Amino acid sequence: MFRLTSTIRPYAWGSTTAIATLLGREPSGDPEAELWLGAHPDSPSVIAPGESEAGARLDDVIAADTASTLGSAVADRFDGRLPFLMKILAAGAPLSLQVHPTIAQAEAGFAAEDEAGVARDAAERNYKDRNHKPEMIYALSDFAALSGFRAPAATAALLREALGALGGLDDVDPAGVRLLAELADLLEGDAAASGTESGAAVSGTRSGAASSGADEDPRLRDAFALVFDRRDDAALAARSLADLAPGSLSVTPTTAISLATAADLQERYPGDPGVVVSLLLNRVSLLPGEALYLPAGNVHAYLSGLGIEVMAASDNVLRGGLTSKHVDVPELLRTVRFAALGVPELPAVETEWGQRVFAPPFDEFALQVLDFRTGPDTGTGDASTSADVPVLQHGPVLVLVTDGALVLDSPNGSLRAARGEAVFVPAAEAPVMARAAEPGTRAFAATVAREF
């Protein structure tokens, strides 16, 4: 076992204080969006000073001895790579509207861009690697997000309420209103007829192109494509929506919060089609201790909050708006899953050994909460808060301490990690037990989802 030092990504949307406050250090004064913990080659963790091999990159350490660090089965399954990346994510402002590909889509897209000669660091590059990027977010604070499509009928009802509210304004552009009305009509229509009668097309790509799943609804595909096909009208609709005062409207709470979200996005990204797209998506609010998982094809955007994010070790992101970065609409339409499946909330499960685990349906990762805090305000108390807790180990483990101090005991020795410190536990060091070294200790451990 050894401690790590890791890289902060200073994206503009990051909070200037949240990560520093969580880890007990002074803020840098700059946006601190993500702390990357793992072996992704873009920002690998390095072995901390004072440890054996101090200064070495974690990806190099793993590559030098995959059998010991990953375990032979994990190394074989994931081509000798640490399959997950753990982050602290601090959204001080909304992230881009985005979607992640399946493995098949990533492999095909990566190969096609290589063959076309698109540089791997080019701004217009869609596929940075050959991997998919399913992910989960565990809320450390109140956390807001857009995630997945709302049912067409529910979105149509929301749009009708918005149109009714817009009818009370004096200065509303009719083209924007017409677009919202067309979207409502489309979503209320016959799903069997969609994709053939709407005629929507974006950059030569038919909105009614072949579905990638039997549960997809072509009305959602057509509505999504129509917004991008009519960008100018979408910009006018976004401006009008921002003129509404949700607190004074006679609308349902769902509509009110969706309109407030659209108004905030319009203020930050004026005229962006993502403002109107936000009305098609579920608006999600997580409380501390709650989690959400995001499979391939799920359109989403984190809006605000602090959380622990775990994902497959990839940087493949296709953006659909709310950004100044590259947006490839045809590729986006080929990647999004146009199905209304509800919000993929992720409940914790407690194992027979007292481990409290969030395990989304992906092979690459699961997240264990090691919470030794007590009292009515913790909200996430472990059943065995006063005892040693076994660390879930399906090969390698990353441990991050956010409160107090933690002792990790393995057959090879013990390691004490304080608040703000992260530890890599090689697969060869098992079993590992965790115990609190200070009152109020909490830590998070990411590992592979199951045995291989």
C-alpha positions as CSV (number, residue, x, y, z in Angstrom):
1,M,0.0,0.0,0.0
2,F,1.2,3.5,-0.7
3,R,-0.1,7.1,-0.6
4,L,-0.7,9.1,-3.8
5,T,-0.5,12.6,-4.9
6,S,-3.0,13.6,-7.6
7,T,-3.8,16.3,-10.1
8,I,-6.5,19.0,-9.9
9,R,-8.2,19.8,-13.2
10,P,-8.9,23.6,-13.2
11,Y,-11.9,23.6,-15.6
12,A,-13.8,26.9,-15.6
13,W,-17.0,25.4,-14.1
14,G,-15.2,24.2,-11.0
15,S,-15.8,25.5,-7.5
16,T,-13.0,27.6,-6.0
17,T,-13.5,26.3,-2.5
18,A,-15.4,23.0,-2.3
19,I,-12.5,20.5,-2.9
20,A,-10.1,22.4,-0.7
21,T,-12.7,22.6,2.1
22,L,-13.5,18.8,1.8
23,L,-9.8,17.9,2.0
24,G,-8.9,20.4,4.7
25,R,-6.5,22.7,2.9
26,E,-6.4,26.3,1.8
27,P,-8.1,27.0,-1.6
28,S,-5.8,27.9,-4.5
29,G,-7.9,30.8,-5.6
30,D,-8.5,29.2,-9.0
31,P,-11.4,27.0,-10.1
32,E,-10.8,23.4,-8.9
33,A,-13.2,21.2,-10.8
34,E,-11.9,17.6,-10.5
35,L,-9.3,15.8,-8.5
36,W,-8.3,12.7,-10.5
37,L,-7.3,9.6,-8.6
38,G,-6.0,6.7,-10.7
39,A,-3.8,5.7,-13.6
40,H,-5.4,7.5,-16.5
41,P,-2.5,8.5,-18.7
42,D,-3.7,12.1,-19.1
43,S,-3.4,12.8,-15.3
44,P,-2.1,9.8,-13.5
45,S,-1.6,9.9,-9.7
46,V,2.0,9.6,-8.6
47,I,3.5,7.9,-5.6
48,A,3.7,10.4,-2.7
49,P,7.0,11.6,-1.1
50,G,8.3,9.3,1.6
51,E,6.9,6.2,-0.1
52,S,8.9,3.5,-1.9
53,E,9.2,4.6,-5.6
54,A,8.2,8.2,-4.7
55,G,7.5,10.3,-7.8
56,A,6.7,7.3,-10.0
57,R,3.5,7.5,-12.1
58,L,0.8,5.0,-11.0
59,D,0.2,3.8,-14.5
60,D,4.0,3.0,-14.9
61,V,4.0,1.2,-11.5
62,I,1.0,-0.9,-12.6
63,A,2.5,-1.6,-16.0
64,A,5.7,-2.8,-14.4
65,D,3.9,-5.6,-12.4
66,T,0.3,-6.1,-13.4
67,A,0.0,-9.4,-11.6
68,S,0.8,-7.9,-8.2
69,T,-0.9,-4.5,-8.7
70,L,-4.1,-5.6,-10.5
71,G,-4.2,-9.3,-10.0
72,S,-3.9,-11.6,-13.0
73,A,-7.6,-12.0,-13.6
74,V,-8.2,-8.2,-13.6
75,A,-5.1,-7.6,-15.8
76,D,-6.4,-10.1,-18.3
77,R,-9.9,-8.7,-18.3
78,F,-8.9,-5.1,-18.8
79,D,-5.7,-5.4,-20.9
80,G,-3.3,-4.6,-18.1
81,R,-4.9,-1.3,-17.1
82,L,-6.5,-0.1,-14.0
83,P,-10.1,-0.1,-15.3
84,F,-11.6,2.7,-13.1
85,L,-10.9,6.3,-12.4
86,M,-12.0,8.0,-9.2
87,K,-12.6,11.7,-8.9
88,I,-13.8,14.4,-6.6
89,L,-16.0,16.6,-8.7
90,A,-17.0,20.1,-7.6
91,A,-19.5,21.8,-9.9
92,G,-19.7,25.5,-9.2
93,A,-21.4,26.0,-12.5
94,P,-23.2,23.6,-15.0
95,L,-21.1,21.2,-17.0
96,S,-21.7,20.6,-20.7
97,L,-24.6,18.6,-21.9
98,Q,-23.0,15.3,-22.8
99,V,-23.2,11.6,-23.6
100,H,-20.7,8.7,-23.5
101,P,-20.4,6.0,-26.1
102,T,-20.6,2.2,-25.8
103,I,-17.4,0.2,-26.2
104,A,-18.4,-0.7,-29.7
105,Q,-19.0,2.9,-30.6
106,A,-15.8,4.1,-29.0
107,E,-13.7,1.4,-30.8
108,A,-15.3,2.2,-34.2
109,G,-15.1,6.0,-33.7
110,F,-11.5,5.9,-32.5
111,A,-10.4,3.8,-35.5
112,A,-12.3,6.0,-37.9
113,E,-10.8,9.2,-36.6
114,D,-7.3,7.7,-36.6
115,E,-7.8,6.6,-40.2
116,A,-9.1,10.1,-41.2
117,G,-5.9,11.6,-39.7
118,V,-7.6,13.5,-36.9
119,A,-4.9,14.3,-34.4
120,R,-5.6,12.7,-31.0
121,D,-5.2,16.1,-29.2
122,A,-7.3,18.0,-31.8
123,A,-10.2,20.1,-30.5
124,E,-12.6,18.5,-33.0
125,R,-11.6,14.9,-32.0
126,N,-14.6,13.0,-30.6
127,Y,-12.9,9.8,-29.4
128,K,-9.8,10.1,-27.2
129,D,-9.5,6.4,-26.6
130,R,-11.1,3.1,-27.4
131,N,-13.0,2.7,-24.1
132,H,-16.5,3.4,-22.9
133,K,-17.2,5.7,-19.9
134,P,-20.0,4.5,-17.8
135,E,-20.0,6.5,-14.5
136,M,-21.6,7.1,-11.1
137,I,-21.8,10.1,-8.8
138,Y,-22.2,9.9,-5.0
139,A,-23.4,13.2,-3.6
140,L,-21.3,14.8,-0.8
141,S,-23.5,17.9,-0.8
142,D,-26.9,18.7,-2.3
143,F,-26.3,17.8,-6.0
144,A,-28.3,18.8,-9.1
145,A,-28.2,17.2,-12.5
146,L,-30.0,16.6,-15.7
147,S,-30.1,12.9,-16.5
148,G,-31.9,11.0,-19.2
149,F,-35.2,11.7,-21.1
150,R,-38.4,12.3,-19.4
151,A,-41.4,10.4,-20.7
152,P,-42.7,12.1,-23.9
153,A,-46.2,12.7,-22.5
154,A,-44.8,14.3,-19.3
155,T,-42.5,16.6,-21.3
156,A,-45.3,17.6,-23.6
157,A,-47.4,18.6,-20.6
158,L,-44.5,20.6,-19.3
159,L,-44.1,22.4,-22.6
160,R,-47.8,23.2,-22.7
161,E,-47.5,24.8,-19.2
162,A,-44.5,26.8,-20.4
163,L,-46.4,27.9,-23.5
164,G,-49.4,29.0,-21.4
165,A,-47.0,31.1,-19.2
166,L,-45.4,32.6,-22.3
167,G,-48.8,33.6,-23.5
168,G,-48.9,36.1,-20.7
169,L,-45.8,37.9,-21.8
170,D,-45.9,41.0,-24.1
171,D,-42.5,40.5,-25.9
172,V,-42.3,36.9,-27.1
173,D,-40.8,35.9,-30.4
174,P,-43.3,33.8,-32.3
175,A,-40.7,31.6,-33.9
176,G,-39.5,30.5,-30.5
177,V,-43.0,29.8,-29.4
178,R,-43.7,27.8,-32.6
179,L,-40.7,25.6,-31.9
180,L,-41.9,24.8,-28.4
181,A,-45.4,24.1,-29.7
182,E,-44.0,21.8,-32.4
183,L,-42.0,19.9,-29.8
184,A,-45.1,19.4,-27.7
185,D,-47.1,18.3,-30.7
186,L,-44.4,15.8,-31.7
187,L,-44.1,14.3,-28.2
188,E,-47.9,14.0,-28.0
189,G,-48.0,12.2,-31.4
190,D,-48.0,8.6,-32.5
191,A,-44.6,7.0,-31.8
192,A,-45.0,4.7,-34.7
193,A,-45.4,7.7,-37.1
194,S,-42.3,9.6,-35.8
195,G,-39.1,9.5,-37.7
196,T,-40.9,9.4,-41.0
197,E,-43.3,12.3,-41.0
198,S,-41.4,15.0,-39.0
199,G,-38.8,15.5,-41.7
200,A,-36.2,16.7,-39.2
201,A,-32.7,16.4,-40.4
202,V,-29.4,17.6,-39.0
203,S,-26.2,18.0,-41.1
204,G,-27.5,15.3,-43.4
205,T,-28.5,12.8,-40.7
206,R,-32.1,11.8,-40.6
207,S,-33.6,12.1,-37.1
208,G,-35.5,8.9,-37.9
209,A,-32.3,6.8,-38.4
210,A,-32.3,3.3,-37.2
211,S,-32.7,3.0,-33.4
212,S,-29.9,1.4,-31.4
213,G,-32.3,-0.2,-29.0
214,A,-35.8,-1.8,-29.1
215,D,-37.0,0.4,-26.2
216,E,-36.1,3.7,-27.9
217,D,-38.8,6.2,-28.8
218,P,-38.5,7.9,-32.1
219,R,-40.4,10.9,-30.8
220,L,-37.5,11.7,-28.4
221,R,-35.0,11.3,-31.3
222,D,-37.1,13.7,-33.5
223,A,-37.6,16.2,-30.7
224,F,-33.9,16.2,-29.9
225,A,-32.9,16.6,-33.5
226,L,-35.4,19.3,-34.2
227,V,-33.9,21.6,-31.5
228,F,-30.5,21.4,-33.3
229,D,-32.0,21.7,-36.7
230,R,-33.7,24.9,-35.7
231,R,-30.9,26.5,-33.7
232,D,-32.1,30.1,-34.4
233,D,-35.6,29.3,-33.2
234,A,-34.2,27.4,-30.2
235,A,-32.2,30.5,-29.3
236,L,-35.3,32.7,-29.4
237,A,-37.3,30.1,-27.3
238,A,-34.5,30.1,-24.7
239,R,-34.5,33.9,-24.5
240,S,-38.3,33.9,-24.0
241,L,-38.2,31.1,-21.4
242,A,-35.6,33.1,-19.4
243,D,-38.1,36.0,-19.2
244,L,-40.5,33.9,-17.2
245,A,-40.4,34.2,-13.4
246,P,-41.0,30.6,-12.2
247,G,-41.9,31.7,-8.7
248,S,-44.9,33.7,-9.8
249,L,-46.2,31.1,-12.3
250,S,-49.2,28.8,-11.7
251,V,-47.4,25.7,-12.9
252,T,-46.5,22.4,-11.3
253,P,-43.3,22.1,-9.2
254,T,-41.7,20.0,-11.9
255,T,-42.3,22.6,-14.5
256,A,-41.2,25.4,-12.2
257,I,-37.8,23.9,-11.4
258,S,-37.3,23.0,-15.1
259,L,-38.0,26.5,-16.2
260,A,-35.7,27.9,-13.5
261,T,-33.0,25.6,-14.7
262,A,-33.5,26.7,-18.3
263,A,-33.4,30.4,-17.2
264,D,-30.1,29.8,-15.4
265,L,-28.6,27.9,-18.4
266,Q,-29.7,30.7,-20.7
267,E,-28.0,33.3,-18.5
268,R,-24.7,31.3,-18.7
269,Y,-25.0,30.1,-22.3
270,P,-27.2,32.6,-24.2
271,G,-29.0,31.0,-27.2
272,D,-27.4,27.6,-26.7
273,P,-29.7,24.7,-28.0
274,G,-29.0,22.9,-24.7
275,V,-31.2,25.4,-22.9
276,V,-34.3,24.0,-24.8
277,V,-32.9,20.4,-24.6
278,S,-32.9,20.7,-20.8
279,L,-36.7,20.7,-20.9
280,L,-36.7,17.2,-22.4
281,L,-34.6,15.8,-19.6
282,N,-35.2,14.7,-16.0
283,R,-34.1,17.3,-13.5
284,V,-32.5,15.4,-10.6
285,S,-31.8,16.5,-7.1
286,L,-29.6,14.3,-4.9
287,L,-29.2,14.6,-1.1
288,P,-25.9,13.9,0.5
289,G,-25.4,10.1,0.5
290,E,-27.5,9.5,-2.6
291,A,-26.1,8.3,-5.8
292,L,-26.9,8.2,-9.6
293,Y,-25.4,6.0,-12.3
294,L,-25.0,7.0,-16.0
295,P,-24.8,4.2,-18.6
296,A,-23.7,4.7,-22.2
297,G,-26.1,6.8,-24.2
298,N,-27.6,8.7,-21.2
299,V,-27.7,12.4,-22.0
300,H,-26.8,14.3,-18.9
301,A,-25.3,17.4,-17.4
302,Y,-24.2,18.0,-13.8
303,L,-25.5,21.4,-12.7
304,S,-24.1,22.0,-9.2
305,G,-22.7,20.3,-6.1
306,L,-19.8,18.2,-4.7
307,G,-19.5,14.5,-5.2
308,I,-17.4,11.4,-5.5
309,E,-17.4,10.3,-9.2
310,V,-16.2,6.8,-10.3
311,M,-16.1,5.8,-13.9
312,A,-14.4,3.5,-16.4
313,A,-11.0,4.9,-17.2
314,S,-11.9,6.8,-20.4
315,D,-12.1,10.4,-21.5
316,N,-14.6,9.9,-24.3
317,V,-17.2,12.7,-24.2
318,L,-19.6,13.7,-26.9
319,R,-21.0,17.2,-26.2
320,G,-24.4,18.4,-27.1
321,G,-24.4,22.0,-25.8
322,L,-23.8,24.3,-22.8
323,T,-20.2,24.5,-23.9
324,S,-17.8,26.4,-26.1
325,K,-16.1,23.1,-27.0
326,H,-16.6,21.0,-30.1
327,V,-20.1,19.7,-30.8
328,D,-20.7,17.0,-33.5
329,V,-24.4,16.7,-33.8
330,P,-24.5,13.8,-36.3
331,E,-22.2,11.8,-34.1
332,L,-24.2,12.8,-31.1
333,L,-27.4,11.5,-32.7
334,R,-25.7,8.2,-33.3
335,T,-24.6,7.9,-29.7
336,V,-27.6,9.1,-27.6
337,R,-30.0,6.4,-26.4
338,F,-33.5,7.9,-27.1
339,A,-35.4,6.0,-24.4
340,A,-37.3,7.3,-21.4
341,L,-36.3,4.9,-18.7
342,G,-36.6,7.1,-15.6
343,V,-33.8,8.3,-13.3
344,P,-31.1,5.6,-12.7
345,E,-30.8,6.1,-9.0
346,L,-28.4,3.8,-7.3
347,P,-29.2,2.5,-3.8
348,A,-26.6,1.2,-1.5
349,V,-26.4,-2.5,-0.6
350,E,-24.9,-3.9,2.6
351,T,-23.0,-7.1,2.3
352,E,-22.9,-9.8,4.9
353,W,-19.6,-8.4,6.1
354,G,-21.0,-5.0,6.9
355,Q,-19.7,-3.3,3.7
356,R,-21.9,-0.5,2.4
357,V,-21.5,-0.6,-1.4
358,F,-22.8,1.2,-4.5
359,A,-22.5,-1.2,-7.4
360,P,-23.8,0.0,-10.7
361,P,-24.3,-2.6,-13.5
362,F,-20.8,-2.2,-14.9
363,D,-17.8,-4.5,-14.6
364,E,-15.2,-1.7,-14.1
365,F,-16.1,-0.4,-10.6
366,A,-18.0,-0.3,-7.4
367,L,-17.8,2.3,-4.6
368,Q,-17.6,1.4,-0.9
369,V,-18.4,4.0,1.8
370,L,-16.3,3.6,4.9
371,D,-18.3,5.8,7.3
372,F,-17.3,5.7,11.0
373,R,-19.2,8.9,11.9
374,T,-22.0,8.7,14.4
375,G,-24.9,11.1,15.2
376,P,-28.1,12.2,13.6
377,D,-26.5,14.5,11.0
378,T,-24.4,11.9,9.2
379,G,-27.2,10.4,7.3
380,T,-25.1,7.5,6.0
381,G,-24.0,5.6,9.1
382,D,-22.5,2.2,8.6
383,A,-24.0,-0.7,10.5
384,S,-20.5,-1.4,11.9
385,T,-19.3,2.1,12.7
386,S,-17.4,1.2,15.8
387,A,-15.7,-2.0,14.4
388,D,-13.1,-2.8,11.8
389,V,-14.7,-3.0,8.4
390,P,-13.3,-5.2,5.6
391,V,-12.4,-3.3,2.5
392,L,-14.2,-4.6,-0.6
393,Q,-11.4,-5.9,-2.8
394,H,-11.9,-7.4,-6.3
395,G,-8.3,-6.7,-7.3
396,P,-6.8,-3.2,-6.9
397,V,-8.4,-0.5,-4.6
398,L,-8.2,3.2,-4.4
399,V,-9.0,4.7,-1.0
400,L,-9.7,8.4,-0.3
401,V,-10.1,9.8,3.2
402,T,-12.4,12.8,3.5
403,D,-12.9,13.0,7.3
404,G,-10.7,12.1,10.3
405,A,-8.0,9.5,9.7
406,L,-8.1,5.8,8.6
407,V,-5.8,2.9,9.4
408,L,-5.6,0.1,6.7
409,D,-4.3,-3.2,7.9
410,S,-3.0,-5.8,5.4
411,P,-1.0,-9.0,5.8
412,N,2.0,-6.8,4.7
413,G,1.6,-4.1,7.3
414,S,-0.4,-1.1,8.3
415,L,-0.8,2.4,6.8
416,R,-2.4,5.5,8.4
417,A,-4.1,7.9,6.0
418,A,-5.3,11.3,7.2
419,R,-8.0,13.6,5.8
420,G,-7.2,14.5,2.2
421,E,-4.9,11.6,1.6
422,A,-5.4,8.8,-1.0
423,V,-4.0,5.3,-1.0
424,F,-3.5,2.7,-3.7
425,V,-3.9,-0.9,-2.4
426,P,-2.4,-3.5,-4.8
427,A,-4.4,-6.6,-5.4
428,A,-1.6,-8.7,-3.8
429,E,-2.3,-7.0,-0.5
430,A,-5.5,-8.7,0.6
431,P,-7.4,-8.9,2.8
432,V,-7.4,-5.4,4.1
433,M,-9.3,-4.1,7.1
434,A,-10.2,-0.5,7.7
435,R,-10.6,1.1,11.1
436,A,-11.0,4.7,12.4
437,A,-7.9,6.3,13.8
438,E,-9.9,9.5,14.8
439,P,-13.5,10.1,15.7
440,G,-15.7,11.1,12.8
441,T,-13.7,9.2,10.1
442,R,-15.1,8.7,6.6
443,A,-13.4,7.3,3.5
444,F,-14.4,6.0,0.1
445,A,-12.9,2.9,-1.6
446,A,-13.2,2.1,-5.3
447,T,-12.5,-1.3,-6.7
448,V,-13.5,-3.5,-9.6
449,A,-17.2,-4.5,-9.5
450,R,-16.7,-8.3,-9.1
451,E,-14.3,-11.1,-9.2
452,F,-12.9,-12.2,-12.5
